[in-house]
Amino acid sequence: MKAKLSVLSLASMVVSMSASAQSVAGDLNSLPDAVQLRGGKNPLVKVDDTKRIKEDKTKPSMPKGRTVANRIAATVNGNPITSSEITMRLAPVLKQLVAIYPRRGQEFVRQLAISKRQIMDELIERELIRSEFQQLGGYIRDSIIDQEMNRTIKNIYNGDRKAFLESLRVSGMTVRAYRESVRKNLEVQAMRAQKYDAEIPPTPDELRREYELSKHEFRDMTKDKVKFRKIFIPLERGDTKETMEVKLSLAELIIEELKKDPSQFAEFAQRYSQDMYADKGGQWPEIERGSLSAEAGTIIFNGKKDEIVGPILDNMGFTIVHVQQVKFAPAPPLSEIKEQIDRRTRDKRSFERARQWISRLKKKAIIKTYI
């Protein structure tokens, strides 16, 4: 009972403060058809019907008075890896970590450092493998780069192109630079395929086993559905750090009580939540992942049935969710993704050999890091 009284007193503070305020990458799958080695065959490539991503010319590339220094983060045999590319790759991870750890404590810092190190290592390996690809005179078709960018927008940004372009803007990266980054990633995939294509093709049984293991990674994730109850504590334009702290503390106390007794959810939603379903005990209708922000979608869909998730922080406020049911979109048939499944099967076979190959490339390379 004491904890409930603490929640109530905090809620009273929130109400009084609010009254005076006016308003805080996809798994890239190997695409052998995308690669052309000069002098080789001209493969048939299915062009994506979606329009090519273009920069928004109506807005400045950065907020007025702000600039992003695109420093060199590392070089591999003289080829640069830029800080903006690391920032762009890190952006979805950072948003998710901020949502999960609104207080940004030690675990937030640790997870962010791990992610940054992983991204740096991936980019260094990418440059090592690309140099091999370029020596063979290979290149990637523009239509395949378009397809990959559209797939990233669908799977990482829930199909929200504006959110994708905003991430580019914040990281100081242009659409042209991002296309170049995608092209480099595809060159790496193509080089891996070229390196190990001489292997014995996977048997039908091997393909079927790999398909069953990984088929859901190829689904249209924006069509996943979830049913949940929700408590929403909004942030407003006039909120101070003190107000935000009170609201966060309120959210944390509510979660503490709900984990002891989930049956209180409807009562707490009616008392504290401020959204369209608060008067219904926070019960939302079934919605698709594409209707949620990318970071909230990832966190909620990773939740287990009957789990209390939160507080999830975004620019609108703090969200507490009781996950009731998750339905994942159907996986495509094997016939549609046979090429990708074939490549995954081969990659798994050759994993150790690939590690040894990259290790040899590293020993011969001149690698310098600056951040």
N, C-alpha and C positions, 0 to 999 in steps of 0.2 A: 504493500500500500504506500509505503514511503516513496518508492521509485515513481509511482503514478502521480503523487503530489508534486514531485520534482518536475515531471513532464508538464503538468498543468501550469506550474508557476513559470516555467520557461515559455510555454505557449502564450501566456499572458503578456510576457515581455515582447515576444515576436509581434503580437497583434498591435500593441501600443507603438512599437517602432515602425511597423509597416504602414500604419495609418498616416504617419507624418512623411513617409517617403513617396516619391513620384513613380517611380518604377525601379554576372562573371561568365601496303603488297602487298597477293595471290601466288598462291603457289604458281609459278610460271612453269608450265609444262613444256617439255621438249617438242618442238614443231619441225620435224625434218623437212616437210614440204616447204617451209619458209626459207630454206637456205638454197642458194645457188652458188656453186663453185664455178668460176669462169671456165668456160669450155665444156661444162657438164650439161646434164639434161635440163629442160625447161619445165619444171613441174607445174601441174594445174593447181592454182591457189584460189580458194573460194574467198571472195572479197566481202567483208562485212558491210552490210547495208547502212549501218549507222554513220552519220556524218563525222568527218575527221574533227578531232578536238581542236578548237581554235581559241586563242587568247581573247579575253574580253577587252576590246579597245576602248570602251566607254569609261573605264576606270583607270586611275593611275596604277602602275605596277606595285607601288608601295604607298602606305599612308603618308600624307604630307609631312615633311620634316624627318622622315625615317628612311634609313638606308641599311641594306644588308651587305656586309663585306663578304664576298664569296672567296674565302681564303682557300689555299691549297691544304687539304688535310693530310695527304700522303702522295707519294709518287712511286710508281712501279716501272722500273726501267725508263724513267723520265716521263712516263705518262701520268697526268695528274688525276687525283681523286679530290673533288671539291667538297667544301663544307656544306654547300647548299644541297648537294645530293644526299649527304648523310642526314641533314635536317629533314629533307623531304621524306626519306624512307623512315625516319624516326617519328614523324608527325602522327601517324595513326596510333603507334605504340604509346607515345607521350599522352595523347588524348585519353586513351584507355586507362593508363596509369593514374592520371589526374582524377578520372572518374572513380577509380577504385580506391585511391588513397587521397581523399580530399585534404588531409592534413599534411601531405607530402613529407612524411617522416623518413626514418632510416631505410625502411623497406622500399619505399618509393625511389629513393636515391640509388639503392643497390640494384633494383630491377632496371632502372634507366641506364645505369652504367653497363650492366650486362648486355642489354639490347644494343647500346651504342658500339660496344666492342664486337659483337656479332656482326653488325652491319659493316664495320670497318674491315673485318676479316673476309666477309663475303665479297666486298668490293676489291680487295687486294687479289683474291683468287680470281675474280672476274678478269682483271687486267692481265694476269698471268696467262690465262687460257685464251683471251682475245688475241694476244700477240701471235699465238700458234695459228689461229683462224685466219688472221690477216696474211700470214705467210703463204697460205693456200689460195689467196685471192678470193675469199668468200665474201658475200654480201647478203643482206636481209631485205626482202621486198617491203615497200611502204605499206601495202595492204595488210601484211601480217603485223606490223607495228601498230596500225590502227586497231586491229582485232585485240591485241594484247592490252592496249590502253583502255579499250572499252570493257574488257574483262576485269581489269583492275578497278575501274569505276564501279562496276556492278558488285564485285565481291568485297572490296575494301571500303567503298564509300556508299554502299547500299543503293547504287545507281544514281547518286546525287552528283551531277556534274559541277554544280556550283560549289559544293563542299570540296571537290577535287581541285578546282581552280583556286579556291581560297587557300588550300594547303600549299599549292605552288606559290601563291603570292606571299604568304607568310614566310616560307622558306627562302624566298628570294630567287626562285627558280622559274625560268620561262617554260612555256609549253615546248618550244623548240629544244631546250636543254633536256627536258624530261623525255621527249621522243628519242633523243640521242642516248639517254640512259637505258630506255627500253630496248633500243637496237643493240646496245652492248650486251644486255642480258640474253637476248636471243642469239647473239653470236656465240656466247658461251654454251648455250644449249646445243646449238648446231655443231660446235666443235666436239662436244662430248659425244654426240651421235656419230660424227665422222670418225672419232677415235675408236669407238667400240662397235661399229656396225658390222664388222667382220665376224662377230660372234654368231653362233648357231641361233637361228630364230627361236623364240619361245614356242613351246608346244601349246595347243589349244587348252590343255588342262592348266598350264602355268598362267596363261592369259586370264582364264576364268577365275583362278584363285586371286590373282592380283586385282582383277575387277571387283570381286566381292570385298576385298580389303579397302579399296580406295575409291569406289564408285561415287560415294556421297560427296567427295571433295569436288566433283565435277557438276554437282547440281546447281540450279539457279538459286543461290542462297537468299536472294531478296524475296523468294516465294515461301520461305520457311514461315510457319505460323506459331503463335504463342497465345496462351490465355493466362491472364494474371490479375491480381488485385494490386492496387497502387495507392501509395500515399505520397503526395507532392507538396513540398514546402518551397515556395518560390523565392527567388532573389529579385530584388527590385532595384531600379536605377539609383535610388537614394541610399541604398544600404552602405553602411560603414563596415570596417573590419570587425567592429564589436558586434554589429547586428548579424553579420555572417557567422561569427563565432557562436552566437546564441542559437541561430537556426541550425547550425551543424550539431551543436550539443543536443538540441531538441531531437533531431533525427537519430542521433546515436542512442539517446535514452529510449526512444520509441522502439528501435530495433532490439535493444536489450530486453525490453518488456515483451515484445512479440516472440522472441526466441524462447522465453520462459512459457508463454501462453499464446500461441498463434490464434486462438479463438477470439482474441481481442481486436483482430485486424479491422473488422467492419466498424467497431466502435471508435477506434483511433482514427480511421479514415474520415468518418463523419465529423469528428471533433477537430482534427488538425489539417487534413488535406485540403488543397485549394485547386481542384480541377473539376472537369465536367461530370465526373463519376463519383465525386466525394459523397454525395447524398445517397448513393447506392452502395455504400460500404467499400468504395474503391474498386468495385468489380467492373473491369473493362471487358468489352467483347473481344472475341478472337481477332487478332490483327497480324498482318504480315511483317516480317523483319524489315522490309523496305520502308515501312511507315515510321520506324524508329531511327534515331541517330546511329551512326555506325558504331560508336563506342558503347552506347547503351544496348544496342542489339547484340553485340558480342558478349557483354557481361550477362545479360538476361538469358540468352540462349545457352550459355555455359552453365547456368544454374540448374540444380537438380529439382525434381518434382517436390513441391511443398517446402522448398528452401526459401528463407527470407534473405533477400539480396539488397545490399546497399550499406550506407547511403551512396547513391550514384550522383556525382556532381557533374553538371553541365552549365552552360551559360544561363539557363533558365532557373535552376535551383537544385534542390536535393530531392532525390527520388528513392523511395523504398518499395520493393516489389516482392510479392508473394507469388512465386512461380507455380502455376497450377497444371499446365499441360503444354508440351512442346511437340510440334509436328514438323518434321523436316520435309522439304520439297523432294519429290521423287528424283532418283538418279537417272541420268540418260542411259539408254540401252548401250550395250557393249559395241554394237555396230557403229554408233556415233562417235565413240571415243577410243576405238580400237588402236589407233595410232599412238595416242598418249599412254594407254595401258601397256602397249608393246614396249615403248620407251622406258617406262617405269620398271618393267620386269627386267629389261636389259641393264638398267642402271643399278638395280639391286644386285644383280649377278656380278657386276664389275666394280662394286663400291670400293673394295679394298685396293684393286688395281688403280682406280681413279685417285684414291688417296696417295698412293705411292707416286703416281704421275705428277700430281700437284706438288708433292714434297720435293721432287726432283726439280720442278720449275722454280720453286722458291729458292733452292740452293744456288741456282744459276743467276737469279735475278738480283737487282739492286733495289731494295725496298726501303723507303724513308717515310716515317710518320712525323707529323708536326703538331698533332692535337691529342 
